[in-house]
Amino acid sequence: MPIRLSLPPTLTERLRESDRPLIGLWACAGSPITAEIMASSGCDWVLLDAEHSPNGLESVLAQLYAMSAYPVAPLVRPPVGDTVIIKQFLDLGAQNLLIPMVDTVAQAEEVVRAVHYPVNGVRGVGSALARSARWNRVDGYLQRAAETISLTVQIESATAAENVEAIAAVDGVDALFVGPSDMAASMGRIGQQSHPEVVANVLRAIEAGRAAGKPVGVNAFVPADAERYIEAGASFVAVGADVAMLARQSEALVDRFIPEGGGDGDAASASPRGSY
């Protein structure tokens, strides 16, 4: 007789049950080892990024396996909110999706349809073939698949900020997540994530989510920014990424033991270390 299985709680369920903001880390290296290190750090959630990282279906699947032993919520970001790509990530067992670049209500409604089976959506049915249903070992998966999925849409442009109240009101959108870097770029302030105009749009999104009764997350690798947004009501915050931590900490360690100039004359003096 096959084992009957149940799925872990979604990010939405964890947010609902938590009495504090949930703190997350990004796994961008495309490595199951790095993802497992992030998952075992004590954080609440880990983002597996397939938009700006060398990740595809196979590498995301390997990382989901690596993280499955730990009490974190894996959040998977596909490269785009495409119906076919969303179906593939859902079928390999991604329960929590973060869809990038959702600027309009129409786009939000489209990705909502992509995560639901008919008649409420357009997700293709392949539960007997897919890890999402543990190959039909999750009782009633087809009938209650929507309960096992958390959909977060990303607000990361000036257009999205203008539409954020309407996007937050879309039925089936479980949470919002603000990306200040792309937001700043779309406002003509690339690299200025802490500019007052950018901050104002982030705060607007947080308020829109709270008004709609939906949690809002923010990407904030600068601690002061993370603290500001938590104080404003953000429910989940990303505070660091594996590749960034490795880059900065390795530079700091080398800088401690190799004096400025490195003893190699002009070549060492011209090093770009610390110019990030």
Buried (B, 14 or more C-beta within 10 A) or exposed (E): EEEEEEBBBBBBBBBEEEEEBBBBBBBBBBBBEBBBBBBBBEBBBBBBBBBEBEBEBEBBBBBBBBBEEBEBBBBBBBBEBBBEBBBBBBBBBBBBBBBBBBBBBEBBBBBBBBBBBEEEBBBBEEBEEBBBBBBBEBEEBEEEBBEBBBBBBBBBBBBBBBBBBEBBBBEBBBBBBBBBBBBBBBBEBEEBBBBEEBBEBBBBBBBBBBEBEBBBBBBBBEEEBBEBBBEBBBBBBBBBBBBBBEEEEEEEEEEEEBEEEBEEEEEBEEEEEEEE
